[in-house]
Amino acid sequence: MLGASPIETWEGAGAIFTFAAGGASLWFWLSVALCIVPLVVSLIAESAAESEHG
């Protein structure tokens, strides 16, 4: 089963790289923002609730 590939040689083979032009950094920073924004919003809400009740 290990030698069952019909590919005999890799000469002339091509590759398609998704986000090869820098799209990966966009998704990285988007995920960082989506992690930080809820923390900031909850900190603001907690500060407002604390000043209101305390």
Residue pairs with C-beta under 8 A, 6 or more apart in sequence:
19 26
19 27
